C-alpha cells in the first residue's frame, strides 16, 4: 500500500511540475504582450505601458495652451505613476488568471 501511495504522490508532483512550467510560460508570454493605457487626472497626458512595466508610449492628448512647464511635468509624472500602478495590477491579474488557477490537490 505504501508503494502505491508513494507512486501516486510522485505522479501528482510530476503533473503539478509540468502544469506549473506551462503556466509560467503562458504567464511570461501574456506579460510580454499585454499593455495598459492610463491618463493623467487632468487628461493632458496618456501613457501606454506593458504589463512588465516598460513604457511604450507617452502622448500629449490635451491642449498645452495656457499650461506652465511645471503643470505639464506634473501631468507627465502623474500619468507615469498611474501607469506603473496599472501595470502592477494587470500583472497580478494575469498571474491569478494563469498560474493561480491550479486545482487543489486531492491530498491537500
N, C-alpha and C positions, 0 to 999 in steps of 0.2 A: 504494500500500500504506500509506503514512504517513497519508493522509486516512482510510482505513478504520480504522486503529488509533486515530487521534485521535477519530473518531466513536464508536468502541467505548468508549474511556475516558470520554468525555463522557457517554454513555448510562449507563455504570456509576456515574459520580459522581452523576448526577441520580437514579438509582434509590436509591443509598445515602442521599442527602439526603432524599428522600421517606420512605424507611423510617425514618430517624432522627427525622424530625418526628413520624411516627405513634407510634413507640416512646416518645419523650419525652412526648407527650400521654397515652399509656397509662400510663406510669410516674407522671405527675403525678396522674392520676385514681386510680390504685391507692394512692398515698401518702395522698391526701386521705381515702380511705375505710377504710383498714386501721387496726386498733387491736391493741395487745397489752396483756396484763394480767400483772402480777407481784405477788408478796407479799414483805413483809419477811421476813428469816430467822426471826423468832420467830412468824410467821404472824398478827401483830396487824393489819397494815395491808395493804390491797390497793390498787394504783394501776392505772388504765386510762389508757393514753397512745396518742395517734395516732402513726403512723409518722413524721409530720413533727416530732414532739417535743412537741406540745401535750398537756398533761394534761387528760384528760376527766373523771376522777372519782377521788376518794380515799375509800376506805371503811375503817372500822374493822370488821374481821371477827373479831377475837378479843376476849377479855374485858379490860376495863380494870381490873378488880378487883385490887388489890394492886400496881399499877404506878405508878411515880412519873412526874411530868411529864417528867423527863429521859429515862426509858425510852421513853415514848410518842414524844417528839421524835426519839430515835434510830431508832425503828422507822419513823417517817414519812420521815426523811431516807434511811434505808437503802432503803426502797421506792421513793422518788423517784429515787435513784441507779441502782437496778436497772432502773427504767422507762426512764430515759434510755439506758442500755446496750442494753436490749431494743429500743427504738425505732430506735437506730442499726443494730443487727444486722438488724432487719426491713427497714429502708430499703435496706441493702446487698444483702440477699437479693432484694428486689423488683427492684432495679436489675439484678442479674445475670440474673434471670428474664425481664426485658423487654428492656432496652437491650443487655445483654451477650450476646444470642443471635444477633447478626448473623453470617451465614455468611462465612467467609474469602473474600476476593476471589480471583478467578481469577488476577489479576496478582500477588497477594501471597503 
